[in-house]
Amino acid sequence: MASKEIRVDGDRLFLRPLTEDDLTDEYLGWVTDPETTTYLDVQHTSPTIESLKAYLATFDNAHTNFAFAIVVRDPTDGPGTHIGNITLRVNRVNRYGTEGILVSKAHQGKGYGTEARSLLYAFGFDELGLEKIVSGSAAANSASIASNERLGFVKEGHFAEHVLVGETRVDSVQLGLLKRNFRPYTP
Ligand SMILES: CC(C)(COP(=O)(O)OP(=O)(O)OC[C@H]1O[C@@H](n2cnc3c(N)ncnc32)[C@H](O)[C@@H]1OP(=O)(O)O)[C@@H](O)C(=O)NCCC(=O)NCCS
């Protein structure tokens, strides 16, 4: 599957492959914003446009690792507004994918994160033949956990003092979604 062919359409959003053109100063602002990155490992790095390019190059967008831009559609079907990113790293042997997501602060709390996840998981199950999606999260990341639970995820594991948030080691949870339990989101 060539990356340019991939587009996952939803009611308000679509997903398309993230490209170098998306790696703007605005994007850099999202991944350096302390509030947005409270629970993300990127808080412990000092990202630059160059390091974002190197990160993007780790995705093939064709077979194993997918990085999508989350885009709010235009009423006129134009290019839309890029509001965040969502990734899926696929274990082909065991047919599961691991997801990661960031919705920029100005667009959080409107159901976009849940809709983008729902689109990604439908893509994983229907187009990639996955049987399961997993998602790790700091136990305190209520918005992320609520969003995934709404789609059918259940908590499968709890890890004590597993991730570093600021200077503090905090617990994390592993959530899993079996294909048969997927409840797609309708805004
Ligand atoms: C986590 C994230 C993807 C959620 O996306 P979103 O668009 O902001 O969230 P949604 O509007 O889809 O809401 C998701 C759920 O979280 C709840 N929620 C939203 N903000 C919340 C908050 N601050 N505290 C608790 N719950 C919250 C919503 O009520 C909703 O639950 P419901 O379906 O039971 O009503 C987004 O906030 C984000 O990118 N955060 C920064 C990066 C991050 O934490 N990524 C995930 C790493 S595991």
PDBQT file of the ligand as one rigid body, heavy atoms in Angstrom, charges set to zero:
ROOT
HETATM    1  C1  LIG A 201      -5.544  12.545  25.055  1.00  0.00    +0.000 C 
HETATM    2  C2  LIG A 201      -6.125  13.236  23.810  1.00  0.00    +0.000 C 
HETATM    3  C3  LIG A 201      -5.693  12.472  22.573  1.00  0.00    +0.000 C 
HETATM    4  C4  LIG A 201      -7.661  13.182  23.911  1.00  0.00    +0.000 C 
HETATM    5  O1  LIG A 201      -8.177  13.821  22.765  1.00  0.00    +0.000 OA
HETATM    6  P1  LIG A 201      -9.281  14.996  22.921  1.00  0.00    +0.000 P 
HETATM    7  O2  LIG A 201      -9.752  15.343  21.582  1.00  0.00    +0.000 OA
HETATM    8  O3  LIG A 201      -8.688  16.065  23.760  1.00  0.00    +0.000 OA
HETATM    9  O4  LIG A 201     -10.364  14.242  23.803  1.00  0.00    +0.000 OA
HETATM   10  P2  LIG A 201     -11.911  14.015  23.485  1.00  0.00    +0.000 P 
HETATM   11  O5  LIG A 201     -12.571  15.331  23.325  1.00  0.00    +0.000 OA
HETATM   12  O6  LIG A 201     -12.024  13.032  22.368  1.00  0.00    +0.000 OA
HETATM   13  O7  LIG A 201     -12.396  13.407  24.865  1.00  0.00    +0.000 OA
HETATM   14  C5  LIG A 201     -11.971  12.154  25.297  1.00  0.00    +0.000 C 
HETATM   15  C6  LIG A 201     -12.552  11.821  26.637  1.00  0.00    +0.000 C 
HETATM   16  O8  LIG A 201     -11.769  12.458  27.642  1.00  0.00    +0.000 OA
HETATM   17  C7  LIG A 201     -12.594  13.250  28.471  1.00  0.00    +0.000 C 
HETATM   18  N1  LIG A 201     -11.784  14.393  28.816  1.00  0.00    +0.000 N 
HETATM   19  C8  LIG A 201     -11.421  15.421  28.022  1.00  0.00    +0.000 A 
HETATM   20  N2  LIG A 201     -10.607  16.252  28.699  1.00  0.00    +0.000 NA
HETATM   21  C9  LIG A 201     -10.462  15.715  29.934  1.00  0.00    +0.000 A 
HETATM   22  C10 LIG A 201      -9.737  16.060  31.101  1.00  0.00    +0.000 A 
HETATM   23  N3  LIG A 201      -8.968  17.157  31.120  1.00  0.00    +0.000 N 
HETATM   24  N4  LIG A 201      -9.823  15.264  32.186  1.00  0.00    +0.000 NA
HETATM   25  C11 LIG A 201     -10.572  14.161  32.157  1.00  0.00    +0.000 A 
HETATM   26  N5  LIG A 201     -11.282  13.742  31.090  1.00  0.00    +0.000 NA
HETATM   27  C12 LIG A 201     -11.217  14.513  29.997  1.00  0.00    +0.000 A 
HETATM   28  C13 LIG A 201     -13.796  13.585  27.628  1.00  0.00    +0.000 C 
HETATM   29  O9  LIG A 201     -14.908  13.878  28.438  1.00  0.00    +0.000 OA
HETATM   30  C14 LIG A 201     -13.971  12.297  26.867  1.00  0.00    +0.000 C 
HETATM   31  O10 LIG A 201     -14.574  11.302  27.689  1.00  0.00    +0.000 OA
HETATM   32  P3  LIG A 201     -16.052  10.778  27.382  1.00  0.00    +0.000 P 
HETATM   33  O11 LIG A 201     -15.992  10.189  26.004  1.00  0.00    +0.000 OA
HETATM   34  O12 LIG A 201     -16.254   9.763  28.441  1.00  0.00    +0.000 OA
HETATM   35  O13 LIG A 201     -16.902  12.004  27.459  1.00  0.00    +0.000 OA
HETATM   36  C15 LIG A 201      -5.665  14.727  23.720  1.00  0.00    +0.000 C 
HETATM   37  O14 LIG A 201      -6.166  15.435  24.800  1.00  0.00    +0.000 OA
HETATM   38  C16 LIG A 201      -4.169  14.897  23.622  1.00  0.00    +0.000 C 
HETATM   39  O15 LIG A 201      -3.589  14.784  22.558  1.00  0.00    +0.000 OA
HETATM   40  N6  LIG A 201      -3.498  15.176  24.768  1.00  0.00    +0.000 N 
HETATM   41  C17 LIG A 201      -2.064  15.459  24.764  1.00  0.00    +0.000 C 
HETATM   42  C18 LIG A 201      -1.212  14.272  24.313  1.00  0.00    +0.000 C 
HETATM   43  C19 LIG A 201      -1.575  12.977  25.026  1.00  0.00    +0.000 C 
HETATM   44  O16 LIG A 201      -1.777  12.935  26.229  1.00  0.00    +0.000 OA
HETATM   45  N7  LIG A 201      -1.657  11.907  24.211  1.00  0.00    +0.000 N 
HETATM   46  C20 LIG A 201      -2.009  10.580  24.678  1.00  0.00    +0.000 C 
HETATM   47  C21 LIG A 201      -0.827   9.888  25.200  1.00  0.00    +0.000 C 
HETATM   48  S1  LIG A 201      -1.267   8.263  25.798  1.00  0.00    +0.000 SA
ENDROOT
TORSDOF 0
